[in-house]
Amino acid sequence: MTNYFEIEALRKYIDLTHANLGYTAKLVGMDRATLWQALNGYEPSDKTRFKIKKFLNNQVDDIIRETNYDVDKHTIVRPESFRH
């Protein structure tokens, strides 16, 4: 286990989504070998950590946008047609 939260978060992302390592590496923007080394305890470079952090932030932003999550109120904003 590494001490970097980006690596642990990416490991959990891959576990939750059952994503292929090669496909995830392509989405992150690095080669599969580098990502594999980072996930298996090798010291990641700052560039690798930055790419992983950027990828995870984009994933979270996509989820927030798709669910209409209001960050200030901590609730999902429903369209008017769904309100009672």
N, C-alpha and C positions, 0 to 999 in steps of 0.2 A: 504494500500500500504506500502510495506517495503522500507527501504532505501538501500537495497542490490541490486546491478545491476544484480547479478547472478539470483536472484529470479525473477526479472522483465523480464530478457531475457528468462528464462525458461517458464514463463507464456506466453510470446509472441510466443515462439516456439510451445507450446501446442495449442495455439489459431490458429496459421498458419497451423499446420499440422493436426489439429483435432485429435490429438493422445489421446488414452485412458490413464488415469492416472496410472492404474496398469501396463500397458505395458511400459510407460515412466519410471516409478519407477524401473522396472526390467532393463531397459537399463542404467539408471543412477547408479544402484547398491545399492538401498536402498528399504526399505519397503514402501508400499503405504501410510500408516498412517503418517510416518515421512514427506514424500514429501507433502502430503495434508496439514499438519500443517505448513510447510514452505511457501507454496503458499497462505495460508490463514492468514498470519500475525503473526504467532508465531515466536519467535526469533530462527533462525537456528543456529546450532552449526557450528564451524569451519570445522568439518569433512563433514557435509552436504554441506556447501558452496563449499568446495574443490571438492567433488564428482560432484556437479552440474557444476562447472567451467570446470572440466576435460571433462565431457560429452559434453558440448557445444563446447569446443575447438576441440574435435574429430569430431563433426558434421561439423564445419566450415572447418576443414582440409579435410574432405571427399568431401565437395562441391568444394573446391578449386582444389583438385586432379581430380575430375570427369569432371570439366569444363575446365581444363587446364588453369586456371587463372594465369597470370604472376603477382606476387605481386609487383615486382619492376616497371613494366610498367603500371600497373592497367588496363590491357586489357586481353581478352581471346585469348589465342594462338590457332589459327586454324591450322589444318593439311594442308600440302602443296596442297592437292587436292581441298581444298575449297577456296584457294586464287585465285584472278583474275589476 
